[in-house]
């Protein structure tokens, strides 16, 4: 049983073949169509397709003018990309502890807000949305708006801390019956090979800024800096007599290819079907484990929030790191792959030089107790039951 293979069938192969036969491989009509369909699906004002969610997060920070001397608040429990982009901009990552649902703790966020805070970057771990109501109240509090020190034109126009969602896991998730990404000013999706909706490699940045910002202008700027600051992409230059272009920014190279967008279009058109299957697998696990006293169910849904069912993050009461690893190794020997999402960043060599995991006790506790089980479209329900059966046996044997 594989852990999380992409869904590749004849529809996917045909879509990629069509692009190859067209002779147009880089950013072009398929990427544009994918952006437009994502705008419709997410109800966002505009969507920029890129080569990764990481690129989306970094371009958003740079658009907002995040630089040396600034601070960005983020959860200690996340993948390295969330913090790395802050470092790339010369700013300081300010980690805070997380709640039992693995998401950022708004109370801890408020404790860390200073005049240097430019951005709060929550992460929808496993596809379960953060408490965006609490975070939006925070950034709009008079005391925090008064404290906000704007250094760039966009910061002055916003007049408060930017809410930038690392929504890498959460396409299809909802918050108050709307796409969860609408609850943030900007939000980045990932279309990596293991994500719910894949383009092989890829990502998108959703633009939902206040009305003071012209979404079309923000979109144009982000598209431009994603392609070396060039004011015409390859498709625009391809038109007869349109070869001349200009470089208006010292930009980056992180545009999406039509080859990738073609896969994304296939996946997006059947995404609701994929979500139903993922939810069925998640519920299969839950129904099997709920009879066990050691089982801590993952938070998948409440009155306001509904997960995209990206990961089934099983937690086991009283688990130690040694016992957790023993369970993983025994399952592997049975041909059952599992994973751990994630090792908190203050435990990583680069970050532990400046941060101590002792400052984030809940993140550490969740990490010790967590094992991620396979969830993907082609996983059969019988295989999910097989995984659950052996997981339960291993836990009972070891703990």
N, C-alpha and C positions, 0 to 999 in steps of 0.2 A: 504494500500500500504506500503510494507516495504521499508527501506531506501537503503540497499545495500546487499541483501542476496547472498551467493555464488551460483554458478550454479551447482546443484547436480541433475544428472539424472541417468538413468540405466547404462550408460557407466562408470560414476564415481563409482557407487556402484559395478559394475562388477570388475573394476580395483582394488578396495580396497579388495573385497572378494578374488580375486586371490592371493593377497599378504598375506592375513590372512591364506588362505589354504596352501600357500607355507611353512609356518612356519618361514619365514624370515621377521622380522618386522623392525629391526633397519637398519643402513646404510649398503647398499649392492648393488645388481645389478640394482635395479630400480633407486637408487640415482645416480649411475654411468651413466646410460642411460640418465637420465634427465640432468646431467651436459653436456654430449656430445651433446644432442639436443639443449640445450641452447647456447652452443658454436657455433653451426651451425646457429641458429636463430639470434644471436646477432653479429656474425662474430668476436667474441672475441678470443684472443689467448688461454685463459683457463678460466673456470668458476668453482668456488667452491660453492657447495650447503651447506647451513647452516640452523639453526633453525629460523633465522630472518635476516632482513636487518640490524638491530641494531648490531647484532653479526658481520656482514660483515664489517660495519664501524669501530667497535672497533678493530677487528683483523687487519684491514688495518693500523690503527693508530699505533698499537703496533708493527706490522711488520716494519713500518718506524721508529720506535723508539721514538715516541712522548711521552714526559715525563714532569715532573715538571720543570717550567721555560720556557716552550714552549708556543706558541700561535697558535690557529687555528681560521681562519676567517670563519664566517658563517652568513646566513641571520637571522635577528631578527624574521622574519616571517617563522616559521617552527614548526614541532612537537618536543616534548621534546627529543626524541631519538637522534636527530642530535647533540644537545649540551651535553646531558648526557654522551655520550661516551668520549667526550673530558675531562669532569670532572673525569671520571673513570681513565683516563690515568694520572691524576695529572696536566694536562695542563690548560691553560686559554682560555675559549671561548671568541672570540672577535666578537661581533655582529655588523652588518652593516645594513643600511636601504635597502629597496627594491624598485623596479620599479613599475609602474602601472600594469605590468603583473604578479605581486606577486613575481617575481624572484629577485635574488641578483643584486645589482647595482654595476657594475664593477668599476665605478669611486669612489664609497665609499670604495670599497675593497682596491683600490690602496692607499687611504689615510691612511689606517690602517696597511699597510705592514711595519714591523720592522725587525730587525735582529733576533728577536725571532720567527718570523712567520715560521712555518714548513709546514702547510697545509692550502689550501683554500678548503672549503667544500660547494659548491653550492647545491641547492635543486631544483629539477625539479617539482615545485609546480603544482598539478593537472595533471601532465604528460606533461606539456609544457616545453621543454628544455630551459636551461639558455643560455645566450650569451657566448658560449664556445670559440668563436673566440677571443672576447675581453679578456676573462680570460686567455687563452693560450698565448696571446701576453704579458699580464702582467707578468706571471711567467717566461717568457723568456727574458724580458727586462734586458739589461746588468746591470743597476743600482740595480735591485732587485736580480739578480744572484750574484752580487758582495757582496751585503748585506747579502745574505743567509749564515747562520752559521751552518754548518753540525756538528752533534755530534755523528752520528752512521755510520756504514759501508754503509747502504742503502742510507742514506742522502748524503754521500760523492759521491756515485756512480751516484745518480740522479743529484746532483749539483745545485738543485733549489727547489723551493716550490712544493710540491706534490699537484696535482689536483685530489681530491677525491669526486666523485659525489654521493650525496644522491639521487639516482635514484629510490627511493622506489615506486614512482607513475608512472614511465615512461617506463616500458617495452613496446616495440612497437612504441615508439616515434622515430622520425628521425631528424637528423641534417645534412643538406647538402646532403640529399638523402641517408644517411647511418644511421644505428642504433645510436642513440644519445650517448649511453654509450661509443662509440669509441672515443668521443671527450675528454674524461678524462683519466687519468692514471689508475685509478681504479674506479669502480662504483658498488654500492650496490642496488639490487632490493629487494622489499618486495613481499612475496606471502601470506600475511595475509588474513584472511577470507573475508575482504571487498575489497581487491585489484582486479584489472582486471583479473589477473591470480592468482588463489589461490592454495595453497597446504594445507589449513587449518591454519597452522602456518608454516612459512618458509621464506627463503631468499636466495640470491646468490650474490657472489662477482665476478665481471668480471675483468679479468686481461688484461690490454692493455698498459703495461709499455713500455718504449723505448727499443730498441734492446739490450742495454747494460745489461738488465736483462734477465735471462733465465726463461721464463714463466713456464716451467715445474717444475723448482726448487722452484719458488715462490708458485706454486700450492701445491706442496708436503709439503712445510713448513706450509702453511695455513691449509691444511687438518690435519696435525699433531697437531698443537696447538688448533684446534677445538675439539680435542678428548684427552684432558689431556696431550698433548705432547707425546702421544703414537705412536711409529713408525709403528704399524700395526693396521688396523681397524679390526672389528669383522670378516669381510669376509675373509681377509688375514689370520687371525688366525684359521679360520675354516678348512683350508686345512690340510690334513693329515700330522701330524708331525710338524705343523707350530705354535705351541702354544706359543713358546718363543717370548717375545717382550721386548722393552726397552722404558724408558721415557727419552726423550732428551730435553724437555722443561717443565717448570711449566705451562702447558697449561690450557685450558678451556673446558667446555662441551657444545658445541653448534652445534653438527652435525645434519644433516637432516636424518629423518627416511625414510625407503622405503615405509611405509604407506603413508607418505606425498608426496614423489616423484611420486608414482603411480597416485595420483590425478593430480599432476603437468604435467605429461606426457599426460594425457587425455586433459587437458586444453591447453597445448602448441600446440598439434596437431590440435586444432580447434580455435586457438587464432585469426587468421586473420578474421574468421567469427565473432568472438566476437567483434573485433574492429569495423567492419562495422556496427554492430547493435548499438554499443555505439555512434558512430559518427552520426548515423541516429537520435538517441534520442537527442543528443546535438543540431543538426540542427533543430529539431522540436521545441525545446525551443527557439532557436535563432530567428527562423522565426516568432514565436508567439510574442515575446517580442520587436522585433525591431521597432514596430510602436509606442512604448511608449517613451516619452521624458526622463523619469527617468531611462531608461535601459542603463547600461554600459556593453557592451558585453565582455565576457571573451576572452582572446587571445588564439586561438586554432591553428592557422596556419598562417605562413607568407612565404616569398620566401625561407627561409633557414630552418625553423623549422615546424614540424608537431607534434601535441600533441598525446598522447596515449588515450586521451578522458577519463581520469580517473574520473575527477570531473567537474561538471558544476557549476562554482563559479560565481553566479549571483551577480552583484553589482547594488545598487540603489542610484542614486544621492541624496545627501542631507539627507541621512538616519542617525539617531542617534542610539546609542546602545539601548535606551529604545524603540524606534519605531521598530527597527529590532527584538528585543525580543518579542514584541507584535505580529508582523507578524508571527513569528515562532510558538507562542502559539496558535494563531487562526487557523493556518494551521493544527497543531497537533489535535486540536479539530475536524477538518474535516477528520481526519484519514490520513493526508498527513505528513510524516516525513521529516524534513529538518535538516541541521547541519550547523556548522560554522567551516571553515578550514582556519586558526587556530587562537587561542588566541596567539598573539605574546609572545615569551618567556620572555621578560622583564616585562610582566604583571603577571607572575607566582610567587607564594610565594618564591620558592627557588631562583629564579634569580633576582627578583626585590630588593633583599637586596643589590645587587651590580650594578644593571643596572636600568635606568629610561626609560620608554617608550617615554618620551619627546624627547629623542635623535633619535627616529626613526619615524618621523611624517608620512611618507608615508605608512609604515607598519600599523600604528595605523589607518590611514584614510581608508585603504583597509579593515581592520578588521571591522570597524564600518559599512561599506557599504555591507558586504558580507553575502550571504545566499547560502548554497550549496543544490542543488536539486538532487533527486534520479537519478542515472544512473546505470543500470545493464542489463545484457543480457535478462532476462525474463520480463523486463518492457515493456508492450505493448505501441505502439505509441498512442493509444487512452487514456491510462492512463497518458502518458506524456502530452498530450493535456489537460487532466483534471487537472493535477497539475499546468500547466502553466495558465490555465483559473482562477483557484482559487488564485494563487499567484498574478496575475495582479489585481484581485478584492481587495485582502487584501491590496496591496500596495496603490491602489487608495483610499481606505477607510481610511488608516492610515496616509499617508503622505500629 
